[in-house]
Structure formats: structure tokens, C-alpha cells
Amino acid sequence: DGHHLHRRSLLRQPRPRRLVRDFGVSGTREDDLRRRGVDHQQPHGAHGGHKRGRAAQGALRYKDIHRLAVCCQCVFKRLDMELEKERGIIGQEIKMYDDDPSWRVMFNLLGAMYHNHPVKVDIAGTIESIEQINKANLYKCYNDFYNPNNMILCVAGNVRPEDVFKIVDEMIKPNENKVPECIFPDEPYNVVTDRVEQHFEIAMPTFQLGFKEKVGKERVTDEQLAQTDIILQSLASKSSKLYKKLLDENLINDSFGYEYFEGVGYAAVIFSGESKDPDKVAKIIKEAIEELHKNGIDKEEFDRAKKLVYGRNVAMLNSPENISNAMMSLTFANRELFHAIECIANTTIEQVNDRLKHQLDNKNSSLSVVLPMSGKEEK
């Protein structure tokens, strides 16, 4: 209603002595201003730092609930910064990430998969784009996004909800009831290119292999997420045949992993890690996917994968940090923590095999590789 945060979420836990607080701002990554690095510079001015991601958010641990008031002051205070000083700091940070192989392999992959969606654009912007920042567009970004109607406060720990509400209502004053709308360009199904590479001064090549999916304007459902988690657990977890084969052939190490990367207007399954032969790893993964599409997931494997996914999500509830993080992310996606876990428990093998038909298209994948400089010299 403009007098306090638009959505407030708390979960009480009697045991922890510390309080975990997540503060998040929705939508900042996709706004057009973000392309110029404006959203990146605003957190620097307001709180002297930021967290890189698809929504501006941060987490703090408190022993005293009343320190939450300080956080509220930091988030909602008027911007007071030396623009040129902050521009220089962000410029240095952009250069630092441009020299980070793990960061470049990820954004190279997104650029190889996505034609138009802004998810492929680094939230920090570029050296050229931050030069266009001025106080006018900086304040426009702040006023549009950093308002209570577009924010969520999640608190997890041994805390009384009424204490939190009292502080929030005292510190956050009434404001115009507005929530910005983010508009995304249409994104074709096909990837831009099937392979991209870059060279760095590294000892071991690193890779990311992405399988782009067809999505609409809405995010995938809790049910679909549960089904995908079970598919990936079966296909590529450390107990899978695929993982064992890659390990036995000395093609991966313990850096190997996978994730389902999804948001409004984009979704992809991504495998990543270090390997002496990324192309061979990609070939073996695609062979395993082809076999999975041909035979589906059998009942025994489904039951095993489902139990592991369910157990992992329930175990997450033992951590206040994880609870607060999950509540924040799920709420921004219009999801609910316990419903998401319930969907895992209710997933059937028929649903999983049907979901598999719409994922992991070998013909619509991209491989991003970062190679040692020695390989470039040999070419």
C-alpha cells in the first residue's frame, strides 16, 4: 500500500542465534537503463557495493533485529555520490570481470544462445556505456525501481514478525504506489551460433554447454522446475552414468556441474566445468542426451533421482541463509517455497518423460570455451 514493503516474508526458526535478512529489488536487470550500467552504479552510490545478478539484492546477518533499521536507511536514503569517482570504480570493476575466464565463458555462452534477450548483456555495462550515465538517468532508475512497491524483505531466524514490521513501517515512508513494467524483445528459438571460444592465460580449458529452450513471456511453473531437477539429477549428477564415464576418461574434475538457467523470456540447461577436451565432453553429453530421449527415464532411476532432489530441498530448510535466499528468489518469480517442494513430492514419471520431450535439444545448443593462450599460438 506504499506505507511499507509491497511483500513481506518471514519464517521463524527457534534455533539460530543470528538473523538473516535478504533485501531485493525486482526487475532491475531487464530495464533498458541497465544496458548503460545505470542499475549497476546506483547500488555503489547507495550502499558502497552491489551484488551482481538478475535482481539487485543483498543479504546481511544480524545478531540484533534493530540493526535492520540501518539497512532500511541505506536502501532508501537519497543518493549522494561523486559521479565521476563512482564511474571510475565501476570501470575498474568492468575490466576486472573482462579478465575473468569464468565470467567470460558464461557471457560468451549467453551471447552465443540469445539474439535479442538482455540476459546476454553484462549488468555492469561497458566502459563506453557507463560514460553515458548522468544524474538524471541515475535518479530515474533509482526512483523507478528502488521504491517499496518493487521491493521484498525476507527475514529468517529466531525473530518476532511484529518487531520486523514495526521497524519497517517506521523506517519506510509512504510513497507513490507504482511498479515498473519490464518489456522484453521477442527471442527466436534457434541459437545464434553453436560454438564460441576465447583465449586467456589459464592452464586448463573451461567450458559451458547450453541447451536453449522455447519459452513465452511467463516463467516456467513450479511443476516444470521439479521435473527438470529430476531429469538433470538422473542425467548428470555425480551418481549418474554420464558423470562416471566423463570421470573415467579423465575429461572432467570436481568442477563439473549443471544448472537450469531460467527467467522471464529465457530458459536453458547449462553444463559447465574444466576439461582438457571440452569438445569431447560436449559430444559425450549429447550422446547421453540422445539416449535419454530415445529410452526415457525408467522407474528405478526416476524414484532414486526424485528422492535425492526432494531430500536436497528439504535439507536446505536447515539453513536460515538458504531459506531467506530461496524465499527472495521464489517470491520475485511469483512462487512459494513450500509449494515448490511439494511439487517435487507430487511429480510422476509420466510428467518427467513428457517434460523431457521439450528440453535438451541437441540441435539447439551452444558450446562456449575458454582456452589457454598456448592453444592460440599453436593455431
C-alpha positions in Angstrom: 0.0 0.0 0.0 3.1 2.3 -0.2 3.5 2.6 3.6 5.7 -0.5 3.8 7.2 -3.1 1.6 4.8 -4.4 -1.0 5.5 -8.0 0.1 7.0 -9.0 3.4 8.0 -12.6 4.1 9.2 -14.1 7.4 9.9 -17.6 8.6 10.6 -18.3 12.3 13.3 -20.6 13.3 13.8 -21.1 17.1 17.4 -22.4 17.0 19.6 -19.9 15.1 21.1 -17.1 17.2 21.6 -14.9 14.1 19.1 -13.3 11.9 19.4 -13.4 8.1 17.9 -10.6 6.1 17.6 -10.5 2.3 16.6 -7.2 0.6 15.8 -7.4 -3.1 14.8 -5.1 -5.9 12.8 -6.7 -8.7 13.3 -6.1 -12.4 16.5 -4.1 -12.4 18.4 -6.3 -14.7 15.9 -6.2 -17.6 15.2 -2.5 -17.7 16.6 -0.6 -20.7 18.6 1.7 -18.5 20.5 -1.3 -17.3 22.2 -1.6 -20.7 24.1 1.5 -19.8 25.2 0.3 -16.5 22.9 2.7 -14.6 21.5 0.0 -12.3 25.0 -1.1 -11.5 26.1 2.3 -10.4 23.1 3.0 -8.2 23.9 0.4 -5.5 27.5 1.7 -5.4 26.2 5.1 -4.5 23.6 4.0 -2.0 25.4 1.3 -0.2 29.0 1.3 -1.4 28.7 -2.1 -3.1 26.5 -4.4 -5.0 25.7 -8.0 -5.8 25.9 -9.0 -9.5 22.8 -10.8 -10.6 19.4 -10.6 -12.3 17.9 -8.6 -9.5 19.7 -6.2 -7.2 19.7 -7.9 -3.8 21.8 -8.4 -0.8 22.0 -10.4 2.4 23.2 -9.5 5.8 23.4 -11.4 9.1 22.3 -9.7 12.3 22.5 -10.6 15.9 20.2 -7.6 16.7 16.9 -7.1 14.9 17.2 -3.4 15.4 20.1 -3.2 13.0 17.6 -3.8 10.3 16.8 -0.1 10.6 20.2 0.8 9.4 19.7 -1.3 6.3 16.4 0.4 5.6 18.1 3.8 5.8 20.8 2.7 3.4 18.4 1.4 0.8 16.0 4.3 0.8 18.3 7.3 1.6 18.7 9.9 -1.2 21.6 9.2 -3.5 24.6 11.2 -2.6 27.6 10.3 -4.7 30.6 11.7 -6.6 29.5 10.5 -10.1 33.0 10.6 -11.7 34.5 8.8 -8.7 31.9 6.0 -8.9 32.2 5.8 -12.6 35.9 5.2 -12.3 35.4 2.5 -9.7 32.9 0.7 -11.9 35.1 1.0 -14.9 37.9 -0.8 -13.0 35.4 -3.5 -12.0 34.3 -4.0 -15.6 37.9 -4.5 -16.7 38.4 -7.0 -13.8 35.4 -9.1 -14.9 36.5 -8.8 -18.6 39.7 -10.5 -17.5 37.9 -13.3 -15.5 37.8 -16.5 -17.6 34.8 -17.9 -15.6 32.8 -14.7 -16.2 33.6 -14.5 -19.9 32.8 -18.2 -20.6 29.4 -17.6 -19.2 28.6 -14.4 -21.1 30.1 -15.7 -24.3 27.7 -18.6 -24.0 24.7 -16.3 -23.4 25.7 -14.3 -26.4 26.0 -17.5 -28.5 22.5 -18.5 -27.5 20.4 -15.3 -27.4 19.8 -13.0 -30.3 17.8 -10.2 -28.5 17.1 -11.0 -24.9 19.0 -8.7 -22.5 20.0 -11.6 -20.3 23.1 -11.8 -22.6 24.2 -8.3 -21.6 26.5 -7.9 -18.6 24.7 -6.0 -15.8 27.7 -3.7 -15.3 27.6 -2.4 -18.8 30.7 -1.4 -20.7 33.4 1.2 -20.4 31.6 3.1 -23.2 28.1 2.7 -21.9 28.9 4.0 -18.3 30.2 7.2 -19.9 26.6 8.0 -20.8 25.4 7.9 -17.2 24.4 11.2 -15.7 22.4 12.2 -12.5 19.2 12.5 -14.5 19.0 8.9 -15.7 20.6 7.6 -12.5 17.8 9.1 -10.4 15.2 7.9 -12.9 16.5 4.3 -12.4 16.5 4.8 -8.6 13.0 6.3 -8.4 11.5 3.7 -10.8 13.0 0.6 -9.2 14.2 1.4 -5.7 10.8 2.0 -4.2 8.9 -0.1 -1.6 6.3 -1.3 -4.0 9.1 -3.0 -6.0 11.0 -4.5 -3.1 10.8 -7.5 -0.9 12.2 -8.0 2.6 12.8 -11.6 3.7 13.7 -12.4 7.3 14.6 -15.9 8.6 15.6 -16.8 12.1 14.6 -16.5 15.7 12.6 -13.3 15.3 9.2 -12.0 16.1 7.3 -10.8 13.0 5.8 -7.8 14.8 9.3 -6.5 15.6 10.3 -6.6 12.0 7.0 -5.0 10.8 7.4 -2.2 13.4 10.9 -1.3 12.2 9.9 -1.4 8.5 6.8 0.7 9.0 8.8 3.3 10.9 11.7 3.5 8.5 10.0 3.2 5.1 7.7 6.2 4.5 4.6 6.3 2.2 5.3 6.7 -1.5 3.6 6.6 -4.8 2.1 3.1 -5.5 3.9 2.2 -8.7 5.7 -0.8 -10.0 7.7 -0.6 -13.2 6.9 -2.9 -16.1 9.8 -4.6 -18.0 9.2 -5.2 -21.6 11.3 -7.8 -23.4 12.0 -8.2 -27.2 10.9 -11.3 -29.0 13.5 -14.1 -28.9 13.7 -16.7 -31.7 14.1 -20.4 -30.7 17.3 -21.1 -32.5 20.7 -20.2 -31.1 23.0 -17.6 -32.6 26.0 -19.9 -33.1 26.8 -23.4 -32.0 30.4 -22.6 -30.8 32.4 -19.7 -29.4 35.8 -19.5 -27.9 38.2 -17.1 -26.3 41.8 -17.4 -25.1 43.2 -16.5 -21.6 46.3 -17.1 -19.6 45.0 -20.3 -18.0 46.4 -23.8 -17.5 43.1 -25.8 -18.1 40.4 -25.0 -20.6 37.0 -24.2 -19.2 33.6 -24.6 -20.9 29.9 -24.1 -20.7 27.5 -26.1 -22.9 23.9 -24.6 -23.1 20.7 -26.1 -24.5 18.3 -23.3 -25.3 14.6 -23.8 -24.8 11.4 -22.3 -26.3 9.7 -20.1 -23.7 7.0 -17.5 -23.7 6.5 -14.3 -21.7 5.8 -16.3 -18.5 8.3 -18.2 -16.4 8.2 -21.9 -16.1 6.0 -23.4 -13.4 7.0 -25.0 -10.1 5.9 -28.3 -11.6 8.2 -27.9 -14.6 11.1 -26.9 -12.4 10.6 -30.0 -10.3 10.5 -32.2 -13.4 13.7 -30.6 -14.8 15.5 -31.0 -11.5 14.7 -34.8 -11.6 15.8 -35.1 -15.2 19.2 -33.4 -14.5 19.7 -35.4 -11.3 19.3 -38.6 -13.3 21.3 -37.4 -16.3 24.4 -35.7 -14.9 24.7 -35.9 -11.1 27.8 -37.5 -9.5 25.9 -40.8 -9.3 25.0 -40.8 -13.0 26.4 -43.0 -15.8 27.4 -39.8 -17.7 29.4 -38.4 -14.8 31.2 -41.7 -14.3 32.1 -42.0 -18.0 33.5 -38.5 -18.2 35.5 -39.0 -15.0 36.8 -42.4 -16.1 38.1 -40.9 -19.3 39.8 -38.1 -17.3 37.7 -35.5 -19.1 36.4 -33.6 -16.1 37.2 -32.9 -12.5 35.1 -31.9 -9.5 34.3 -28.5 -11.1 31.8 -30.2 -13.4 28.2 -29.2 -12.7 24.9 -28.3 -14.3 22.0 -25.8 -13.7 18.7 -24.8 -15.1 19.1 -21.2 -16.0 15.7 -19.6 -16.5 13.8 -16.3 -16.1 11.2 -14.2 -18.0 11.7 -14.9 -21.7 14.7 -17.3 -21.4 15.5 -20.8 -20.3 18.4 -23.1 -20.8 20.1 -26.2 -19.3 23.8 -25.4 -18.8 26.6 -27.9 -18.1 30.0 -26.4 -17.1 33.4 -27.2 -15.8 37.1 -27.6 -16.7 38.3 -30.1 -19.2 41.4 -30.8 -21.3 39.0 -31.5 -24.2 35.7 -29.5 -24.0 34.6 -30.6 -27.4 34.8 -34.3 -26.5 32.9 -33.6 -23.3 30.1 -31.9 -25.3 30.0 -34.8 -27.7 29.6 -37.4 -24.8 26.9 -35.2 -23.1 25.0 -35.0 -26.3 25.2 -38.8 -26.8 23.8 -39.3 -23.3 21.0 -36.9 -24.1 20.2 -38.7 -27.3 20.0 -42.0 -25.4 17.8 -40.4 -22.7 15.4 -39.1 -25.4 15.3 -42.5 -27.0 14.7 -44.6 -23.9 13.3 -42.1 -21.4 13.9 -42.4 -17.6 13.0 -45.8 -16.2 11.0 -46.3 -12.9 14.0 -47.2 -10.7 16.1 -44.3 -11.9 13.2 -41.9 -11.5 12.5 -43.0 -7.9 16.1 -42.6 -7.0 16.5 -39.2 -8.6 13.2 -37.9 -7.1 14.2 -38.9 -3.6 17.6 -37.2 -3.9 16.1 -33.9 -5.3 13.4 -33.9 -2.6 15.9 -34.6 0.2 18.3 -31.9 -1.0 15.5 -29.3 -1.0 14.2 -30.3 2.4 17.8 -30.2 3.9 18.1 -26.7 2.6 15.5 -25.6 5.2 18.1 -26.3 8.0 19.9 -23.1 6.9 18.5 -19.6 7.6 20.7 -18.2 4.9 19.3 -20.7 2.3 15.7 -20.1 3.5 16.0 -16.3 3.1 17.7 -16.6 -0.3 15.1 -19.1 -1.5 12.2 -17.0 -0.3 13.6 -14.0 -2.0 14.2 -15.6 -5.4 10.9 -17.5 -5.4 8.8 -14.5 -4.4 10.3 -12.5 -7.2 9.2 -15.3 -9.6 5.7 -15.4 -8.0 6.5 -18.8 -6.4 6.2 -20.1 -2.9 8.9 -22.1 -1.0 6.8 -24.9 0.3 4.7 -25.3 -2.8 7.9 -25.7 -4.8 9.0 -28.6 -2.5 5.5 -30.1 -2.6 5.7 -30.2 -6.4 8.8 -32.4 -6.2 7.0 -34.8 -4.0 4.0 -35.0 -6.4 6.0 -35.4 -9.6 5.3 -38.5 -11.6 7.4 -40.4 -14.0 5.0 -39.7 -16.8 5.3 -36.0 -16.2 9.1 -36.2 -16.2 9.3 -38.1 -19.5 6.8 -35.7 -21.1 8.9 -32.7 -19.9 12.0 -34.3 -21.4 10.4 -34.0 -24.9 10.6 -30.2 -24.6 14.2 -30.0 -23.2 17.8 -30.7 -24.2 17.5 -30.3 -27.9 21.0 -31.3 -29.3 20.3 -29.3 -32.4 19.7 -26.1 -30.5 22.8 -25.9 -28.3 25.9 -23.7 -28.0 29.4 -24.5 -26.6 31.4 -21.7 -25.0 35.1 -22.5 -24.5 37.9 -20.6 -22.9 41.3 -22.0 -24.0 44.9 -21.4 -22.8 46.9 -18.9 -24.8 49.3 -21.7 -25.8 46.5 -23.2 -27.9 46.0 -19.9 -29.8 49.8 -19.7 -30.5 49.7 -23.3 -31.9 46.9 -22.3 -34.3 
